Amino acid sequence: MRHEIKDIKCNVSHCIYNENNCKCTAGSIEVGPSSACSCSETLCATFEPNTNMTK
């Protein structure tokens, strides 16, 4: 079992690092892009698709 990053919530159900109740288990996260000027322009650059999930 991987360890969660405390206080980081993830709602992306198809990310390999999202485990049980929106807990992020990535070793670290990267948020970008650096050109973002508002919340709606940001994204998690750490996202990796979970190929074991069905749509």
Buried (B, 14 or more C-beta within 10 A) or exposed (E): EEEBBEEBEBEBEBBBBBBEEEBBBBEEBEEEEEEEEEEEEEEBEBBEEBEEEEE
